[in-house]
Amino acid sequence: MKRGLPEFKIKLYADGADMEGMIEEYKKGIASGFTTNPTLMKKAGVKSYEDFAKAALKAIPDLPISFEVFSDDFSGMEKEARKIAGWGDNVYIKIPVTNTKGESTAPLVKNLSHDGLKLNITAILTVDQVKSVAKALSPATPSIVSVFAGRIADTGVDPIPIMKESVKILHSNAKAELLWASTRELLNLFQAESCGCHIITITNDILKKVPLVGKDLHELSLETVQMFYNDAKGAGYKI
C-alpha cells in the first residue's frame, strides 16, 4: 500500500475554536470547511461569541463555517439562527436535533430551511432522528446532517450500519450532506468514505497520523518495541 493519504471524495472539516489553529488549517488548504460549538469556544477561552464568529469569517471568507445556537426554547433558537445567518454567506447554523427536554427541533428546522437558511443539524445519534430531519429539510437549501458516529461507537454500537442507512435516507435530497462527527481515529476517515458520507470532522491530532497510512506493521512493531526500550532506559528503571 502506498504511504501517505490517498485521494478521497469525502470532504474534511476542521473542528475546533482555536482561531490560530483554524487559520493554520485554512492556509494548509486541507480543510474544506470548519465547525465549532459553544463548548469548544469555552475551552478555547472565547469571551464574545459574536466577535469570535465574525473574526473567523473575516479570516476564512470562502469556506463553510458552522456556528451553533445556544438557546433551549425554540423561539430563542430561531432568533439566534436568523441573526447568525446574517453574519456571512458561508455560514451554516448548527441546530441541535432536540432541546434539553428531548423535544424535536424538526418544526424549527423545517421553517428555517424552507426560508433558505443553511443549517447543520447536530447531536444526531439515531436513524429515526435522521429520518425526522430529512423530512424537515428543504430540497432547495444546502444543509448538513451531523451524525455523531464516534459517540455511537462509545456505547459499544457499530456506527457503520447507521451511517450507511443515513446515506440512503438523505439520498433523495441532493442539497443535504451527511457528516461523520466525533471522529476518534484515522481509521474513521476510511470508514466514512466507504459508507458514502459527504463530510467528516477531523482534528490536527488525527491528521498527524497520516504518515502511518500504509506503513509496514512489522516495522511499526519494531519501532514500538524500541520506544518502550528507550523510555525505560531513559527513566533509569531497574528490576
MARROMI-381752 format. One record per residue (C-alpha): y, x, z; chain; residue in one letter. Coordinates in steps of 0.2 Angstrom, whole numbers. Each point is the difference from the previous one (the first is absolute). Layout:
BEGIN
+-------+-------+-------+------+------+
!    yy !    xx !    zz ! unit ! code !
+-------+-------+-------+------+------+
!     Y !     X !     Z !    A !    a !
...
+-------+-------+-------+------+------+
// end
This chain:
BEGIN
+-------+-------+-------+------+------+
!    yy !    xx !    zz ! unit ! code !
+-------+-------+-------+------+------+
!     0 !     0 !     0 !    A !    m !
!    17 !     6 !    -5 !    A !    k !
!    11 !     6 !    15 !    A !    r !
!    16 !    -9 !     4 !    A !    g !
!     6 !   -19 !    -2 !    A !    l !
!    -7 !    -8 !   -15 !    A !    p !
!    10 !   -13 !   -10 !    A !    e !
!     1 !   -17 !     8 !    A !    f !
!     6 !   -17 !    -6 !    A !    k !
!     5 !    -5 !    17 !    A !    i !
!    17 !     3 !     6 !    A !    k !
!     4 !    10 !    16 !    A !    l !
!    13 !    -7 !    12 !    A !    y !
!     6 !    11 !    14 !    A !    a !
!     0 !    -8 !    17 !    A !    d !
!    12 !     5 !    14 !    A !    g !
!    18 !     0 !     6 !    A !    a !
!     5 !    18 !     1 !    A !    d !
!    15 !     1 !   -13 !    A !    m !
!    -3 !    19 !    -3 !    A !    e !
!   -18 !    -3 !    -3 !    A !    g !
!     3 !   -15 !   -12 !    A !    m !
!    13 !    10 !   -10 !    A !    i !
!   -13 !    15 !    -1 !    A !    e !
!   -13 !   -11 !    -7 !    A !    e !
!    12 !    -8 !   -12 !    A !    y !
!     5 !    17 !    -7 !    A !    k !
!   -19 !     5 !    -1 !    A !    k !
!    -2 !   -14 !   -13 !    A !    g !
!   -17 !    -5 !     8 !    A !    i !
!     5 !   -16 !     8 !    A !    a !
!     3 !   -16 !   -11 !    A !    s !
!     8 !    -9 !    14 !    A !    g !
!     3 !    -1 !    19 !    A !    f !
!    -4 !   -11 !    15 !    A !    t !
!     6 !    -1 !    17 !    A !    t !
!     1 !   -12 !    15 !    A !    n !
!     9 !    -2 !    17 !    A !    p !
!   -14 !     9 !    10 !    A !    t !
!     1 !    16 !   -12 !    A !    l !
!    19 !    -1 !     1 !    A !    m !
!     0 !     0 !    19 !    A !    k !
!   -12 !    15 !     1 !    A !    k !
!    12 !     9 !   -12 !    A !    a !
!    14 !    -3 !    12 !    A !    g !
!    10 !   -12 !   -12 !    A !    v !
!    14 !    -8 !     9 !    A !    k !
!     7 !   -12 !   -13 !    A !    s !
!   -12 !    -9 !   -11 !    A !    y !
!    12 !    -4 !   -14 !    A !    e !
!     9 !    17 !     0 !    A !    d !
!   -17 !     8 !    -2 !    A !    f !
!    -6 !   -12 !   -14 !    A !    a !
!    16 !     3 !   -10 !    A !    k !
!     0 !    19 !     2 !    A !    a !
!   -18 !    -1 !    -6 !    A !    a !
!     4 !   -10 !   -15 !    A !    l !
!    15 !    11 !    -5 !    A !    k !
!   -12 !    15 !     1 !    A !    a !
!   -14 !    -9 !    -9 !    A !    i !
!     9 !   -12 !   -12 !    A !    p !
!   -14 !    -2 !   -13 !    A !    d !
!   -17 !    -3 !     9 !    A !    l !
!    -6 !   -15 !    10 !    A !    p !
!     4 !     1 !    18 !    A !    i !
!    -7 !   -13 !    13 !    A !    s !
!    10 !    -5 !    15 !    A !    f !
!    -7 !   -13 !    13 !    A !    e !
!     8 !   -15 !     8 !    A !    v !
!    -2 !     0 !    19 !    A !    f !
!     4 !   -18 !     5 !    A !    s !
!   -14 !   -10 !     6 !    A !    d !
!     7 !   -18 !    -5 !    A !    d !
!    -1 !    -4 !   -18 !    A !    f !
!    19 !    -4 !    -1 !    A !    s !
!     4 !    17 !     7 !    A !    g !
!   -12 !     8 !   -12 !    A !    m !
!     7 !    -9 !   -15 !    A !    e !
!    18 !     5 !     5 !    A !    k !
!    -5 !    18 !     2 !    A !    e !
!   -10 !     0 !   -16 !    A !    a !
!    14 !    -6 !   -11 !    A !    r !
!    12 !    13 !     8 !    A !    k !
!   -12 !    14 !    -3 !    A !    i !
!    -3 !    -6 !   -18 !    A !    a !
!    19 !     3 !    -3 !    A !    g !
!    -1 !    19 !     5 !    A !    w !
!    -7 !     5 !   -17 !    A !    g !
!   -10 !    -5 !   -16 !    A !    d !
!   -15 !    12 !     5 !    A !    n !
!    -2 !    -9 !    17 !    A !    v !
!   -16 !    -9 !     5 !    A !    y !
!     1 !   -10 !    16 !    A !    i !
!   -15 !     1 !    12 !    A !    k !
!    -5 !   -17 !     7 !    A !    i !
!   -14 !     0 !    13 !    A !    p !
!   -14 !   -12 !    -5 !    A !    v !
!     2 !    -9 !    16 !    A !    t !
!    13 !     0 !    14 !    A !    n !
!    -6 !     5 !    18 !    A !    t !
!    -6 !   -18 !     3 !    A !    k !
!   -12 !     2 !   -14 !    A !    g !
!    10 !   -13 !   -11 !    A !    e !
!    -2 !     4 !   -19 !    A !    s !
!    15 !     6 !    -9 !    A !    t !
!    -6 !    -7 !   -16 !    A !    a !
!    13 !   -14 !    -2 !    A !    p !
!    14 !    13 !     3 !    A !    l !
!    -8 !    12 !   -12 !    A !    v !
!    -1 !   -14 !   -13 !    A !    k !
!    18 !    -4 !     2 !    A !    n !
!     6 !    18 !    -1 !    A !    l !
!   -11 !     5 !   -14 !    A !    s !
!     4 !   -15 !   -11 !    A !    h !
!    19 !     4 !     3 !    A !    d !
!    -4 !    17 !    -8 !    A !    g !
!     0 !    11 !    16 !    A !    l !
!   -13 !    15 !    -2 !    A !    k !
!   -11 !    -1 !    15 !    A !    l !
!   -13 !    11 !     8 !    A !    n !
!   -12 !   -11 !    11 !    A !    i !
!    -6 !    11 !    14 !    A !    t !
!   -13 !     1 !    14 !    A !    a !
!   -13 !    -9 !   -10 !    A !    i !
!   -18 !     2 !     5 !    A !    l !
!   -10 !   -14 !    -6 !    A !    t !
!    -5 !    -7 !   -17 !    A !    v !
!     6 !   -18 !     5 !    A !    d !
!    17 !     8 !     4 !    A !    q !
!     0 !     8 !   -18 !    A !    v !
!    -4 !   -17 !    -7 !    A !    k !
!    14 !    -9 !     9 !    A !    s !
!    13 !    13 !    -5 !    A !    v !
!    -6 !     0 !   -18 !    A !    a !
!     3 !   -19 !    -1 !    A !    k !
!    17 !     2 !     7 !    A !    a !
!     6 !    14 !   -11 !    A !    l !
!    10 !    -3 !   -16 !    A !    s !
!    -8 !     6 !   -16 !    A !    p !
!    17 !     4 !    -7 !    A !    a !
!     6 !    12 !    15 !    A !    t !
!    -7 !    17 !     4 !    A !    p !
!    -9 !     1 !    16 !    A !    s !
!   -12 !    11 !    11 !    A !    i !
!   -14 !    -6 !    10 !    A !    v !
!    -4 !    13 !    14 !    A !    s !
!   -18 !    -1 !     7 !    A !    v !
!    -2 !    12 !    15 !    A !    f !
!   -17 !     7 !    -6 !    A !    a !
!     1 !    14 !    13 !    A !    g !
!     2 !   -13 !    15 !    A !    r !
!   -14 !   -10 !    -7 !    A !    i !
!   -11 !    16 !     0 !    A !    a !
!     6 !     3 !    18 !    A !    d !
!   -10 !   -15 !     5 !    A !    t !
!   -16 !     6 !    -8 !    A !    g !
!     1 !   -11 !   -15 !    A !    v !
!    -1 !     8 !   -18 !    A !    d !
!    17 !    -4 !    -8 !    A !    p !
!    -6 !     3 !   -18 !    A !    i !
!    -8 !   -18 !    -3 !    A !    p !
!    16 !    -8 !     7 !    A !    i !
!    11 !    11 !   -11 !    A !    m !
!   -11 !    -4 !   -16 !    A !    k !
!     1 !   -18 !     4 !    A !    e !
!    19 !     1 !     2 !    A !    s !
!     2 !     8 !   -17 !    A !    v !
!    -9 !   -15 !    -7 !    A !    k !
!    11 !   -12 !     9 !    A !    i !
!    16 !     8 !    -6 !    A !    l !
!    -7 !     2 !   -18 !    A !    h !
!     9 !   -15 !    -7 !    A !    s !
!    17 !     6 !     6 !    A !    n !
!     5 !    14 !   -11 !    A !    a !
!    16 !     3 !    11 !    A !    k !
!   -10 !     2 !    17 !    A !    a !
!    -7 !    17 !     5 !    A !    e !
!   -13 !     4 !    13 !    A !    l !
!     4 !    13 !    12 !    A !    l !
!   -13 !    10 !    10 !    A !    w !
!     9 !     2 !    17 !    A !    a !
!    -3 !    10 !    16 !    A !    s !
!    -8 !    14 !   -10 !    A !    t !
!   -11 !    11 !    12 !    A !    r !
!    -7 !    14 !   -12 !    A !    e !
!     1 !     7 !   -17 !    A !    l !
!   -16 !    -8 !    -4 !    A !    l !
!     9 !   -17 !     1 !    A !    n !
!    10 !     5 !   -16 !    A !    l !
!   -16 !     1 !   -10 !    A !    f !
!    -6 !   -16 !     8 !    A !    q !
!    16 !   -10 !    -4 !    A !    a !
!     0 !     6 !   -18 !    A !    e !
!   -19 !    -5 !    -2 !    A !    s !
!     4 !   -17 !     8 !    A !    c !
!    14 !    -3 !   -13 !    A !    g !
!    15 !     0 !    12 !    A !    c !
!    17 !     3 !    -8 !    A !    h !
!     8 !    10 !    15 !    A !    i !
!    -5 !    10 !    15 !    A !    i !
!    11 !     6 !    14 !    A !    t !
!    -3 !    18 !     4 !    A !    i !
!     7 !    13 !    12 !    A !    t !
!     5 !    18 !    -2 !    A !    n !
!   -15 !     5 !    12 !    A !    d !
!   -12 !    -8 !   -12 !    A !    i !
!     8 !     7 !   -16 !    A !    l !
!    -2 !    17 !     8 !    A !    k !
!   -19 !    -2 !    -1 !    A !    k !
!     1 !    -1 !   -19 !    A !    v !
!    -5 !    19 !    -3 !    A !    p !
!   -17 !    -5 !     8 !    A !    l !
!    -4 !   -12 !   -14 !    A !    v !
!   -16 !     7 !    -9 !    A !    g !
!    -2 !    14 !    12 !    A !    k !
!   -18 !     7 !     1 !    A !    d !
!    -7 !    -7 !    17 !    A !    l !
!   -10 !    16 !     3 !    A !    h !
!    16 !    10 !    -1 !    A !    e !
!     9 !   -13 !    11 !    A !    l !
!   -14 !     1 !    13 !    A !    s !
!     1 !    19 !     1 !    A !    l !
!    19 !    -1 !     2 !    A !    e !
!    -2 !   -12 !    14 !    A !    t !
!   -12 !    11 !     9 !    A !    v !
!    12 !    15 !    -2 !    A !    q !
!    14 !   -11 !     7 !    A !    m !
!   -11 !    -4 !    16 !    A !    f !
!    -4 !    18 !     1 !    A !    y !
!    18 !     7 !    -1 !    A !    n !
!     7 !   -13 !    12 !    A !    d !
!   -13 !     4 !    13 !    A !    a !
!     2 !    18 !    -2 !    A !    k !
!    19 !    -2 !     0 !    A !    g !
!    -1 !   -10 !    16 !    A !    a !
!   -10 !    14 !     8 !    A !    g !
!   -14 !   -12 !     5 !    A !    y !
!   -16 !     7 !     8 !    A !    k !
!   -16 !    -7 !     6 !    A !    i !
+-------+-------+-------+------+------+
// end
